Amino acid sequence: MVTHHIPSTLEETLKLLETNLYQVMCGGTDLMVQSRSWANTVPKLVKPLVFISQLSELNFIEETPDYIEIGSVTSYETLLNSSLVPKVLKDTIIEIAAPGIRHVGTLGGNIANASPAADAVCTLIALDAIVEIMSSNSIRTEKICDFIIGVKKTTLKPNEIIRSIKIPNVEHDYANFYKVGGRKADAISKVSLCVLCNVKDNIITKFRIAFGAVGPKVASNIKTDELFVGKTIDEIKNNIDDYTKKYASLITPIDDQRSTKEYRHKVALNMIKAFIETL
Ligand SMILES: Cc1cc2nc3c(=O)[nH]c(=O)nc-3n(C[C@H](O)[C@H](O)[C@H](O)COP(=O)(O)OP(=O)(O)OC[C@H]3O[C@@H](n4cnc5c(N)ncnc54)[C@H](O)[C@@H]3O)c2cc1C
C-alpha cells in the first residue's frame, strides 16, 4: 500500500507540502516508471504521495493579451483539443508517447521531471515560456530555461508546486518541432529541435532554437540565435554550413542506450539545415 493523500483543494495540497514530507504525483507517467519495482509489488517511492491531477484550480487554459496560460495538471489530450494552444506545442505533444499516456501526462510533470529529452520542455524553452510556482505563502515566476538547472534538477523547493505555464502570446511565421526517435510513436527523443522564426521583407527578425537530448538540459542560447537576426534569407542559405556550425558548441550530447554522441551531434546540426532550407 502506498501512503498517499488525495486533497480536494490547492490550499489543502500546499499545506501538506509545507511539511516537506510528500512528493506530488500528477499523471504518474514519469514517477511510476522511475519508482517501478517487481511485477505486482508496491512501487519504490521515496516519499508518500500527494495526488494533484484532480485539482480543478490547476486544470485550465486561459488567454490574456500577453500570455496563453496553462494550468500545470491540464492533460496533453486536453491541450491537443484546445484552440488556444499554439500549434507548435500541439505538434510537439502529438509526438509524445501514445494516446493513453497523453490522456494523463502533463506539462507540469514534463517540466518538473527535467529530463534533457523532455519534448514539451524543448518547445516551451524556444517559446520563452514562464513557470509560475506556488507554496502556501508565496508565488513566484521563473523563465523555464532558468527553472531547469540540470539533469532532473530544477529550482523547485519541497514545499512548492508548479501552478501554471505562461506562453508569450505572439505569432511566428515559422514554428517547427522535429524529433528523431527509435520509432514513429511511443519513443523518447534521441534528439529533438524546436525552431521559431519571423521574416519581414526577406530579412530574419526573430530566430529561436532549442535542442532536446543534446546535453544535461534542453539547450538554447539567445546570443547564437541573434546572429541570424538582421540577415537576409539568401545570406543564411548561401552560407548554410557556417550558420549551422554556430550551434556546434552548444550541442554536447552523451552516449546512452538510445543513441551515440556522434549521431546526436550530426543529426542536431542537420535538423537546423533542414529547417533553413524550408525558408
Ligand atoms: C510509455 C511512455 C512514453 C513516454 N514518451 C515520452 C515522450 O515521447 N516525450 C516526453 O517528453 N516524455 C515522454 N514520457 C514521459 C512523460 O509522459 C512526460 O514527461 C509527462 O509529461 C509527465 O507528466 P506527469 O503528469 O505524468 O508527471 P508525473 O509522473 O506525475 O511527475 C513527474 C515529476 O514531476 C513532479 N510533478 C508533476 N507535476 C508537478 C507540478 N504541478 N508541480 C511540481 N512538481 C510536479 C512529480 O513530483 C515528479 O517528480 C513517456 C512516458 C511513458 C511512460
The ligand as an SDF file (V2000), in Angstrom:
LIG
                    3D

 53 58  0  0  0  0  0  0  0  0999 V2000
    5.4810    4.9550  -22.3740 C   0  0  0  0  0  0  0  0  0  0  0  0
    5.9360    6.3690  -22.1220 C   0  0  0  0  0  0  0  0  0  0  0  0
    6.3030    7.1570  -23.1950 C   0  0  0  0  0  0  0  0  0  0  0  0
    6.7420    8.4720  -22.9810 C   0  0  0  0  0  0  0  0  0  0  0  0
    7.0950    9.2210  -24.0630 N   0  0  0  0  0  0  0  0  0  0  0  0
    7.5250   10.4880  -23.8770 C   0  0  0  0  0  0  0  0  0  0  0  0
    7.9090   11.2740  -24.9980 C   0  0  0  0  0  0  0  0  0  0  0  0
    7.8330   10.8540  -26.1550 O   0  0  0  0  0  0  0  0  0  0  0  0
    8.3610   12.5450  -24.7490 N   0  0  0  0  0  0  0  0  0  0  0  0
    8.4410   13.0600  -23.4820 C   0  0  0  0  0  0  0  0  0  0  0  0
    8.8460   14.2150  -23.3280 O   0  0  0  0  0  0  0  0  0  0  0  0
    8.0690   12.3330  -22.4060 N   0  0  0  0  0  0  0  0  0  0  0  0
    7.6180   11.0660  -22.5680 C   0  0  0  0  0  0  0  0  0  0  0  0
    7.2520   10.3080  -21.4810 N   0  0  0  0  0  0  0  0  0  0  0  0
    7.3850   10.8980  -20.1330 C   0  0  0  0  0  0  0  0  0  0  0  0
    6.1090   11.5000  -19.5210 C   0  0  0  0  0  0  0  0  0  0  0  0
    4.9310   11.0140  -20.1010 O   0  0  0  0  0  0  0  0  0  0  0  0
    6.0970   13.0370  -19.5690 C   0  0  0  0  0  0  0  0  0  0  0  0
    7.2660   13.6060  -19.0380 O   0  0  0  0  0  0  0  0  0  0  0  0
    4.8700   13.6090  -18.8040 C   0  0  0  0  0  0  0  0  0  0  0  0
    4.7090   14.9140  -19.2610 O   0  0  0  0  0  0  0  0  0  0  0  0
    4.9950   13.6230  -17.2690 C   0  0  0  0  0  0  0  0  0  0  0  0
    3.8020   14.1960  -16.7100 O   0  0  0  0  0  0  0  0  0  0  0  0
    3.0550   13.5010  -15.4840 P   0  0  0  0  0  0  0  0  0  0  0  0
    1.9030   14.3630  -15.1290 O   0  0  0  0  0  0  0  0  0  0  0  0
    2.7510   12.0730  -15.7750 O   0  0  0  0  0  0  0  0  0  0  0  0
    4.2020   13.5930  -14.3650 O   0  0  0  0  0  0  0  0  0  0  0  0
    4.3980   12.6950  -13.0460 P   0  0  0  0  0  0  0  0  0  0  0  0
    4.9710   11.3730  -13.4080 O   0  0  0  0  0  0  0  0  0  0  0  0
    3.1730   12.7110  -12.2050 O   0  0  0  0  0  0  0  0  0  0  0  0
    5.5160   13.5640  -12.3040 O   0  0  0  0  0  0  0  0  0  0  0  0
    6.8140   13.6830  -12.8110 C   0  0  0  0  0  0  0  0  0  0  0  0
    7.6410   14.5340  -11.8480 C   0  0  0  0  0  0  0  0  0  0  0  0
    7.1340   15.8520  -11.8120 O   0  0  0  0  0  0  0  0  0  0  0  0
    6.6750   16.2070  -10.4980 C   0  0  0  0  0  0  0  0  0  0  0  0
    5.4560   16.9900  -10.7380 N   0  0  0  0  0  0  0  0  0  0  0  0
    4.4010   16.6510  -11.5070 C   0  0  0  0  0  0  0  0  0  0  0  0
    3.5280   17.6680  -11.5920 N   0  0  0  0  0  0  0  0  0  0  0  0
    4.0300   18.6750  -10.8370 C   0  0  0  0  0  0  0  0  0  0  0  0
    3.5850   20.0080  -10.5140 C   0  0  0  0  0  0  0  0  0  0  0  0
    2.4420   20.5260  -11.0000 N   0  0  0  0  0  0  0  0  0  0  0  0
    4.3580   20.7600   -9.6900 N   0  0  0  0  0  0  0  0  0  0  0  0
    5.5290   20.2700   -9.2080 C   0  0  0  0  0  0  0  0  0  0  0  0
    6.0010   19.0380   -9.4740 N   0  0  0  0  0  0  0  0  0  0  0  0
    5.2610   18.2460  -10.2900 C   0  0  0  0  0  0  0  0  0  0  0  0
    6.4950   14.8990   -9.7520 C   0  0  0  0  0  0  0  0  0  0  0  0
    6.7080   15.0500   -8.3610 O   0  0  0  0  0  0  0  0  0  0  0  0
    7.5920   14.0450  -10.4020 C   0  0  0  0  0  0  0  0  0  0  0  0
    8.8310   14.3370   -9.8070 O   0  0  0  0  0  0  0  0  0  0  0  0
    6.8030    8.9990  -21.6560 C   0  0  0  0  0  0  0  0  0  0  0  0
    6.4150    8.1960  -20.5760 C   0  0  0  0  0  0  0  0  0  0  0  0
    5.9890    6.8920  -20.8000 C   0  0  0  0  0  0  0  0  0  0  0  0
    5.5830    6.0560  -19.6260 C   0  0  0  0  0  0  0  0  0  0  0  0
  1  2  1  0
  2  3  1  0
  2 52  2  0
  3  4  2  0
  4  5  1  0
  4 50  1  0
  5  6  2  0
  6  7  1  0
  6 13  1  0
  7  8  2  0
  7  9  1  0
  9 10  1  0
 10 11  2  0
 10 12  1  0
 12 13  2  0
 13 14  1  0
 14 15  1  0
 14 50  1  0
 15 16  1  0
 16 17  1  0
 16 18  1  0
 18 19  1  0
 18 20  1  0
 20 21  1  0
 20 22  1  0
 22 23  1  0
 23 24  1  0
 24 25  2  0
 24 26  1  0
 24 27  1  0
 27 28  1  0
 28 29  2  0
 28 30  1  0
 28 31  1  0
 31 32  1  0
 32 33  1  0
 33 34  1  0
 33 48  1  0
 34 35  1  0
 35 36  1  0
 35 46  1  0
 36 37  1  0
 36 45  1  0
 37 38  2  0
 38 39  1  0
 39 40  1  0
 39 45  2  0
 40 41  1  0
 40 42  2  0
 42 43  1  0
 43 44  2  0
 44 45  1  0
 46 47  1  0
 46 48  1  0
 48 49  1  0
 50 51  2  0
 51 52  1  0
 52 53  1  0
M  END
$$$$
